[in-house]
């Protein structure tokens, strides 16, 4: 039992490491470059748009190469160990902008390091995500481990999102990125060296690129799970990116008080992850997943009417409750997609499927770029220097209206997907039957 708990801990803590850099990158890129440095909302939308298509090309390649990797250290560990330092360097560079940059040079610098950091995050998360269904072979062990890693993710989000306004106000964005990058990188490397992969059997075939892509493109459940996740992810990415604008322009309170709203979301989510995990064990994944998506969508309604720090904190807490349910269940859906692929084709392709699902998740760049484009068109919000005539409602639109619409679509997609209840994951070559119980 102690060994099982240590195994879960060693894997789950990796989510703490992977979450710190990417959450600061995605949450504060807009407020840092647009509001402070003068990048326009159109330029930011362009960066997000271009990055999404680059991610579409590199994700299947990363997953395919990971699945075919054969080393004495495993399939995933080499990618994690090599990719982590590069991720940290790209992240630090993004928030260490040289003072002489302006206009197109600032735009080019932001695009280069946003894309570089984002694609390295894809490498890390694809290999980290591919380990999940491989290491944990039952729904019970997956639910327990996923609840723990989501709790770690939420703690990381408290640090990298909720506390960042306070930290950056004291030491600035560059030093903050250095601290977060080193902390996150160290934890990822700890996970990589302590999580023991399932040994690849000598007779186990390597996945072929064309067959893998063909099977993936014709996998109806992959697309349904992917689109559900993409719309949800877009909604939450927009919430994180727009909350600092909401605090400044709608509530008109000091920037540092955004910490209270972020904390309202994340602390409630930490407390509720265990509740949602218990519901999964009692009622199974699919119905609880749908309820969580609906709950998150409904939570944006009271947040729309918030007009003070207190009412915004209550609305944020409701968002946190729904958010906890989705993060507790979403990865279990992805694991079932991987299990079904392994069972059907008798080849392990967790890497390419995890990366492909990650790409679908990153489609949020299209929606968030469109949302920032819309506030320019509708409200005339161009930048911090020229926020238009109604920045308060522009920020409210970003935080509540657009995310609500995205969550309604996500909930609709969830009703098109289902799996047989209590179907066990396929046995892996080279794994003793008793090892699957975790």
N, C-alpha and C positions, 0 to 999 in steps of 0.2 A: 504493500500500500504506500509506504514512504517513497519507494522507487517510482511508483506511478505519479505521485504528487510532484516529485522532483522533475520528472520528465515533462509534466504539464507546465511547471514553473519555468523550466529552462527554455521551452518553446514559446510560451505565452509572453514572457518578458520582452521577447524580440519586437512585439508590437509597440512597446514603449519606445524602443529605439527608432523604429521606422516612422513613427508618428511625429516625433518632435520636429525634424527638419521640414517635412513636407507640409505640416499644418501651419507652421509660421510662413513658409513660402506662399501657400495658397491664400492664407487669411490676410496677410499684410502687404502682399505685392501691390494691390490696388491703392491702398491708403498711403503707402510709402512712395510709390512712383508717381501716382496721379496727384495726390493732395500735397505732397511735400516737395517733389522734384520737378513737377510741371509736365509730366507725360500726359497726353490727352486721353480721354476715354476711348476715342476711336483707335489710337495707337495700342492701348491695352487690349481692346477687343481684337485687333489684328494679331497680336502676340498669342492670345488664347486660341484664336481660330487656326493659325498656322501650326501651333503646337499640337492641336488635336489631330491634324492630318499626318504630321510626322510620327506621332504616337501610333497611328493606325498602321504605319509601315513597319515600325521597329518592334512592336509587341509580339506579333507571331514569330518573328525571327529569334528574339530572345528566348521565347518559350521552346521553340524547336531545338535550338542549340543546347539549351539546358537539359532537355529530355534525352538528347543524344550524347551528352557528356559522360565519359567513363574515366574516372580517376580513382586512385587509392583513397582519396579523401571524400569520395561520393560525387553525386551529380550536381548538387546545389551549393555545397560549401565553397568551391573555388569562385563561383560567381559572387557570392556574398562577401568573401574576403577581399576580392579585387575591387568590386564595385563600391564598397562602403567608403574607403578613403576618397575616391573620386567624387562620390555624392557629397561628402562633407566639404570638399574644396569648392565645388560648384555652388553649393548653398551659401558658403561664406562670401564668395565673390559677388553673388547676386545682391547681397545687402551691404557690400563694401564699395559702393559706387564712387569712382573718382570724381572729385569736385569740378573738374574742368568739363565734364560731359554735359551737353545740352542739346535740345532739338533732335535731329536725326541720329547723332552719335549716342545720345542717351537711349533712344529707341532701339538702336542696334545692340547696344550693350545689354539692355534689359531682355531683349528677345534671345540673344545668345545664351545667357546664363539661366534664364527661365527654362528654355528648351533643354539645355544640358542637364540641369538639375532634375527636371521632370523625367527625362528619359533614363537617367541613372536610378531614379526612384522606381521606375518601371522594372528595371533589372532586379533590384533588391526585393521588391514586393512580389514579383512573379515567382522567384525562387523560394521566398519565405512562404507564400501562399501554397505553393506546390507541395511543401512538406506536410501541410496540415492533414489532408486525407490519407497520406502515406503513413504518418506516425500514429494516428488515432483512428482505430478501425471500427468503432461502434458509435451509434448515435449518442449513447450516454456519455462516453468519454469525450466525444466531440463537443457536446453541449457544455460539459463542465470546463474543458480546456478553453473553448471559445469565450465562455463567460469571463474566465480569468484574463484572457488576452485583451478582451474588450475593456475590462476594468483598467488594465495597464494602459491601453490606448487613451482612455478618458483621463487618467492621471497625467499622461503626457500632454493631452490637450489643455488641461488646466495650466500646465507650465508654459507650453508654447503658444497658447492662445489667450487664456484669461489673464495670466501674469505679464504677458509681453508688454502691454502699454505701460505698466509700472516700471518694468526693467528698462525698456528703451528710453523712458523719460529721464532715467538716471544715467545710463551709460551709452545710449544710442543704439541704432540698429546693427551696425557692424560688429561691435563687441558682443552683443547679444547673440548674433548668428554664430560667432566663434564658440561661445559657451554651449549653445544648443547643439551645434554640429558635432563637437567633440563628445558631448554626453551621449547623443543619439548614436554616433558611430561606435563608441565603446560598447554600448549595450547590444547593438546588432552583432558585433564580433563575438561577444560572449555567447549569444545564442547560437551563432554559427559553429562555434567550437565545442558546444556542449550538447546540441541536439543531434542524436545519432540517427542517421538515415538508414532506411531498410536497404540492405546490401542488394545490389543488382545481380540477379542470377546469371550464371555464365551462358545459359541457353536463351536468355530473354532478348527478344529482338529489339532493335532500335527503330523508333518511329520514322517513317518516310515522310518527307515534307509534303509532296503532292497528296498522298493519301490522307495525311493529317488535316490538311487544309480542306480537302473535299469532304471528309467526314464531319469536320467542324461546321462548314458552311451549310451542310444539309441536316445539321442537328437542330431540330425545331426547339427543343428545350433549352439549348444554349442561347439561342436568340431571345427567347421569351424571358429567361432569367436575366440575360444581359441588358435588355431594354428596361426591364423593371428596375434593375440596379442603376442604370444610367440616369433615369429621370429622378430617382431618389437622391443619387449622388450629386446631381446638378442642383437640386433644391438645397441640400445642406452646404454645398460649396458656396452657393450664392448667399446663404445666411451668414456664413463665416466671413465672407468678403465684404458684405454690405453692413454688418452690424456696427463697425466703427463709423460709417457714414450716418447711420441711423442715430447713433449717440450724439454726433456732432451737429447734424443739421435738423433732425426731427425733434429729439428731446432737448437739444441745446444745453447739454451739460458737459462738464470737462471730459476730455478724451479718456483719462484714466478710469473713469467710472464705467467704461465698457467692460472692465474686469468683472464688475458685479453681475452684468448680464451674461457674459460668457460663463462665469462660475455658476449662475442659476441653471444654465443648460447642462453643464458638465457634472456638477455635484449631484444633481437629481438623477442624471443618467447613471452615474456610478452606483448610486443606491438602488436603482431599479433594474440593473442588468441581472442580478440574481433572481429577481421576481420573474422576469421574462424567461430566464433559463428554466426555472421551475415549471412555468406554464408549458414550455416545449416538452419537458419530460412527461408532463401529464396529458397533454392533448396532441402531441406531435408537431412537427415543424410548420407544415403548410398553413393550417388555420391560424396559428399564432403569428406567423409572418404577415398574413393579410390583415389581421387586426392591428398589428404594429404600424403598417403602412397607413391604414385609415386613421389611426390615432394621431400620427404625425401630421397628416394633412389637415385634420380638424384643428390642431393646435395653432395653426397660423391665423385662424379667424380672430380669437381674442387678442393676439399680438398686434393685429392690424389696428385695433382701437386703442392701443397703449399710447398714453400721452404724458407719462411721467416715469421716473426711474422705478417707482414701486410697481406700477401696473405693467411696465415692460419686464420687470423681474418675474412677475407671476406668469405672464405669457411665455417668457423664456423657459421657465420651469416646466410648463406643459409641453413645449417643444422637446425639452430634455427627456421627458418620460417616453414620448413616442420614438425619439432618436435611439434610446436604449433598446427598445424592442426590435428596431430594424437591424442594428448592428449585432444584436444577439442571434438573429436568425438568418441574415443574408448569407454569411459564409457557409452555413450549413446547407443552404440551397446550392451553392457552388460546388460543395463537396459531393452532393448527390449527382450533379451533372457529370463530374469526373468519375464517380463510381460506375455510373451507367455506361459511360464510354469505355471504361476498362472491361466491364462485363461483356459488352457487345463485341468489341474488336480484339480482346485479349492482348492489348498492348498498353503500357503505362505512358500516358501523355498529360500528366498533371501540369507540367510546365507550360505547354502551349495553351492548354485550356485556361489555366490560371491567368496567364498573360493576356489571352483573348478576352476573358472576363474583365481583367484589369483595363484593357482598352475600352471596352464598353462602358466601364465606370468612368473613364476619362473622356468620354463623349460629353461630359458635363461642360467641357471647355466651349463647345458649340453653343450651349444654352446660356452659359454665363456671359460669353462674349456678346450674344444677341441681346441679353438683358441690359448690359452696359451700353450697347448701341441704342437700344430703345429709350433709355433715359436721356440720351443726347437728343434724339429725334422728338420725343414727346415733351420733355421738360427743359431742354436746352442745357443740360448739365454737361459741361465740357471738361472741366478740371477744377482743382482747388482754387485756382486764380479766377475762374469764370464758371461758377456753379449754377448759373441760370437764375431765373426768377422765382422758382419754387423748389429749392433743394430739399425741403422738408418732405414733400410728397414724392419727390423722386427717390429719396432714400427709403421711404415707407413702401413704395412700389417694389424696390429691389428686395427688401427684407421679407415681405409678406405676400404680395399679390402674385408675383411670378413664381415663387416657391410653392405656393398653394396649388397653382395650376399644374406644375410639374408633378406634385405628389398625387393629384387626382389621376393623372395619366399613369403614373407608376402603379397605383392601386388597381387600375383597370387591367393592366398587363398581368398582374399577379393572378387574376382569375382565369387566365388562359393556360396556366402551368400547374401540373400536378405530378406526383410520384406515388407508386404503390406504398401503402403504409407498412412499416416494419420490415421492409426489404433490407437485407443485410448487405454490407459492402462486399465486393468480390475478394477472395483470398489472393494474396500476393505470393509470387514465387519466392521461395527461400525464407518464408515467414512461418514459424511453427504455429499451429492452430491456437495454442494457449496464449501466444503473444498478441493475438488480436483483441483480447479482452480489455487491455489497459486497466 
